Amino acid sequence: MTYPRPRLAALAVRRVCTRCRRPEVVCYCAALPTLDTVTRVVILQHPRERDMPIGTARMASLCLPQARLHVGMRWDERSALHDALRDPARPPILLYPGPGARDILREPPSGPVTLVVVDGTWSQAKTVVRDNPALGALPRYAFTTPEPTHYRIRREPRAEYVSTIEALMHVLGVLEGDPARFRALLDPLNAMIDAHLAQHGRGLSPRVRRRGRMPRPLRDRLPATITDRFDDLVCVVGEANVWPYRVEKQGTGDLVHWVAYRPGTGELFDVVAAPERMLTPGTPLHIELDADRLLAGAPRASLHAAFGRFLRATDVICSWGTFGPELYRASGGRLPDDWLDLRAVAQRLTTGKVGPLEDYAARTVAPPSSPLAAGRAGRRLAMLADIVRAWRAFPPSNDRPLDCV
């Protein structure tokens, strides 16, 4: 892949704070308070919200030592939410408006709780709650804000809506019995807004690209996971025993081949599992593995146990889209909480359509690496590893136009 070389005369040095992940000229870390809580706070962030430069979920997690921030869309079988919902000393509640929601400011629950908050646009939050029955089953609370939002740089769909950190300010103030103490959560929010507006006043708005200015460097569009936690990345590909659309499926999640690879260390996982329902005639041809090898595969439980031993607590699962992880979970397996959709990353880096994995890899990497395992999965796994290595090789960008802060 080719990318434009920056014109040094048009650029200014840009350094990024490693804590808040904002450019130093708009860093808000000096305003961050430390607020201990009895309440256990679990923030579930939609993946598309993670890289928003003016989001407040990470800001809130930096202020609250007892808070945990997790990124993803499907949480029913993921250990972060699974463990949080099973704390008998702090039963879970969901902060989300809707039918049956109780006013948490007027009728707060008694005793310590686990407060689950969904972070994202209202459309994204609605999708996350809708697609996760475990969230929908939680006792639901909401509130009407007692004051206008301080979030002057992002428009909410309704006047009574507030940012994530403002919602936590109001709710924790009631749950912890000390509203005045949690007003400190507004300090970093106001610091971020003031810095952003100061840059905007200088004609340096991130939303406006001036004619003749250089586009945002590719490395700056990458998730921090790829640049900062490369050794934790685990690329995965799954293959299924696929039935025709017009034939009723006999069960779900018929995983027959699961491969994984750590680009940072070279560790490989490759297990073929025997199908749990009749092997369809087209499956061997589709996934490029002999029928005899598939039928002689390991039991599904053995695959899950072996992959559990392969994984580490710090691993970040990487896949092209959601099919592989969803197939693995549907088969009864569990994956780490951290997950990265490489197709979504490619969309942020590419002008136009990304296309299938094979097409994107052909445009990004030349020549391609040899397959890492047998079958189509082994070939696709090598493509994923090549792609994340190519992305990580983008030149570091301390030089970046100030109109992109």
Residue pairs with C-beta under 8 A, 6 or more apart in sequence:
1 363
1 364
1 390
3 217
3 218
3 394
4 214
4 215
6 214
6 217
6 397
6 399
6 400
7 214
8 399
10 212
10 213
10 214
10 401
11 214
11 399
11 400
11 401
12 399
12 400
12 401
12 402
13 398
13 399
14 23
14 24
14 25
14 397
14 398
14 399
14 400
14 402
14 405
15 23
15 24
15 398
16 22
16 23
16 24
17 23
17 24
17 27
17 29
19 29
19 62
20 27
20 28
20 29
20 32
20 58
20 59
20 62
21 58
21 224
22 28
22 53
22 192
22 405
23 405
25 195
25 199
25 402
25 405
26 192
26 195
26 196
26 199
26 405
27 195
28 59
28 188
28 191
28 192
28 195
29 62
29 188
30 191
31 187
31 188
31 190
31 191
32 59
32 62
32 63
32 187
32 188
33 63
33 184
33 185
33 187
33 188
34 63
34 65
35 63
35 64
35 65
35 172
35 181
35 182
35 184
35 185
36 65
36 66
37 64
37 66
37 67
37 172
37 175
37 176
38 112
38 175
38 176
39 66
39 90
39 112
39 113
39 114
39 115
39 172
39 175
39 176
40 66
40 84
40 87
40 90
40 112
40 113
40 114
40 115
41 60
41 64
41 66
41 67
41 68
41 114
41 115
41 117
41 168
41 172
42 67
42 68
42 70
42 80
42 81
42 84
42 92
42 114
42 115
42 116
42 117
43 57
43 60
43 61
43 67
43 68
43 69
43 70
43 117
43 118
43 119
43 164
44 70
44 72
44 75
44 81
44 116
44 117
44 118
44 119
44 128
44 135
45 57
45 69
45 70
45 71
45 72
45 118
45 119
45 120
46 71
46 73
46 118
46 119
46 120
46 121
46 124
46 125
46 127
46 128
47 71
47 72
47 73
47 341
47 344
48 120
48 124
48 344
49 55
49 57
49 119
49 120
49 121
49 124
50 71
50 223
51 223
51 348
53 206
53 405
54 153
54 154
54 192
54 196
55 119
55 164
56 119
56 151
56 163
56 164
56 165
56 166
56 189
57 69
57 119
57 164
57 165
58 69
59 165
59 188
59 189
59 192
60 67
60 69
60 164
60 165
60 168
60 185
61 67
61 68
61 69
62 188
63 165
63 184
63 185
63 188
64 168
64 172
68 80
68 84
69 119
70 78
70 80
70 81
70 337
70 338
71 338
71 339
72 78
72 337
72 339
73 127
73 128
73 131
73 322
74 131
74 132
74 322
74 326
74 329
75 81
75 128
75 132
75 134
75 135
76 132
76 133
76 134
77 329
77 334
78 334
78 335
78 337
79 334
79 336
79 337
80 337
81 116
81 134
81 135
84 92
84 114
84 116
85 92
85 114
85 116
85 134
85 138
87 114
89 112
90 112
90 113
90 114
91 109
91 113
91 114
92 113
92 114
92 115
92 116
92 138
92 139
93 104
93 109
93 113
93 114
93 115
93 116
93 138
93 139
93 140
93 141
94 116
94 118
94 129
94 135
94 138
94 139
94 140
94 141
95 104
95 115
95 116
95 117
95 118
95 141
95 142
95 167
95 171
96 118
96 125
96 129
96 135
96 140
96 141
96 142
97 142
98 129
98 140
98 142
100 140
101 140
101 141
101 142
102 139
102 140
102 141
102 142
103 141
103 142
103 143
103 144
104 141
104 142
104 143
104 171
104 174
104 175
105 143
105 144
105 146
105 170
105 171
105 174
108 174
108 175
109 139
109 141
109 175
113 175
115 168
115 171
115 172
115 175
116 135
116 138
117 164
117 167
117 168
118 125
118 128
118 129
118 135
119 125
119 164
120 128
122 157
122 161
128 135
129 135
129 136
130 136
141 171
143 167
143 170
143 171
144 160
145 160
145 161
145 162
145 166
145 170
146 170
148 159
149 156
149 159
149 161
149 162
149 163
149 166
150 163
150 166
150 186
150 189
150 190
150 193
151 162
151 163
151 166
151 189
151 193
152 193
152 197
153 193
153 196
153 197
154 163
156 162
156 163
162 170
163 189
165 185
165 186
165 188
165 189
166 185
166 186
166 189
168 182
168 185
169 182
169 183
169 185
169 186
170 179
170 182
172 182
172 185
173 179
173 180
173 181
173 182
173 183
176 182
199 205
199 206
199 402
199 405
203 210
203 403
204 402
204 403
204 405
205 403
206 403
206 404
206 405
208 403
209 215
209 403
210 403
213 401
213 403
214 401
216 400
216 401
216 404
217 394
217 395
217 397
217 399
217 400
218 349
218 391
218 394
219 227
219 394
219 395
219 396
219 397
220 397
220 400
220 404
221 348
221 349
222 345
222 349
222 391
222 392
222 394
223 340
223 345
225 232
225 233
225 316
225 338
225 340
226 233
226 340
226 345
226 388
226 391
226 392
227 392
229 314
229 316
230 263
230 264
230 388
230 392
231 262
231 264
231 265
232 264
232 312
232 314
232 315
232 316
232 338
233 262
233 263
233 264
233 315
233 316
233 318
233 340
233 388
234 260
234 261
234 262
234 311
234 315
234 316
234 317
234 318
234 336
235 260
235 261
235 262
235 263
235 318
235 319
235 342
235 381
235 384
235 385
235 388
236 258
236 259
236 260
236 317
236 318
236 319
236 324
236 325
236 328
236 381
237 258
237 259
237 260
237 319
237 320
237 324
237 377
237 380
237 381
237 384
238 255
238 257
238 258
238 259
238 323
238 324
238 325
238 327
238 328
238 377
239 255
239 256
239 257
239 258
239 287
239 289
239 375
239 376
239 377
240 253
240 254
240 255
240 256
240 283
240 327
241 254
241 256
241 275
241 277
241 279
241 280
241 283
241 294
242 280
242 282
242 283
242 286
243 249
243 250
243 280
244 280
244 282
250 277
250 278
251 276
251 277
252 330
253 327
253 328
253 329
253 330
253 331
253 332
254 275
254 276
254 277
254 331
255 273
255 300
255 303
255 327
255 328
255 330
255 331
255 333
256 272
256 273
256 274
256 275
256 283
256 287
256 289
256 294
256 297
257 271
257 272
257 273
257 287
257 289
257 294
257 375
257 377
258 269
258 271
258 273
258 303
258 307
258 328
258 377
259 268
259 269
259 270
259 271
259 372
259 373
259 377
259 378
259 381
260 268
260 269
260 307
260 310
260 381
261 267
261 268
261 269
261 372
261 381
261 382
261 384
261 385
262 268
263 385
263 388
263 389
267 310
268 372
268 373
269 306
269 307
269 310
270 372
270 373
270 374
270 378
271 297
271 298
271 302
271 303
271 306
271 307
272 289
272 293
272 294
272 296
272 297
272 298
273 297
273 298
273 299
273 300
273 302
273 303
274 294
274 295
274 296
274 297
274 298
274 299
274 300
275 283
275 294
275 295
275 297
276 300
279 291
279 294
279 295
283 291
283 294
284 290
284 291
284 294
286 376
287 375
287 376
287 377
288 374
288 375
288 376
288 379
289 374
289 375
298 306
300 331
300 332
301 332
303 333
304 331
304 332
304 333
304 334
307 333
308 334
311 335
311 336
313 336
315 336
315 338
316 336
316 338
316 339
316 340
317 325
317 335
317 336
317 338
317 339
317 340
318 339
318 340
318 342
318 384
318 388
319 325
319 339
319 340
319 341
319 342
319 384
320 341
320 342
320 343
320 357
320 380
320 384
321 341
321 343
322 341
325 335
325 339
328 335
329 335
342 384
342 387
342 388
343 354
343 357
345 391
346 354
346 360
346 387
347 354
349 391
350 360
354 360
357 380
357 383
357 384
358 380
358 383
360 387
361 368
361 383
361 386
361 387
362 368
364 386
364 387
364 390
365 383
365 386
365 387
365 390
368 382
368 383
368 386
369 382
369 385
369 386
370 382
371 378
371 379
371 381
371 382
372 378
372 381
372 382
372 385
373 381
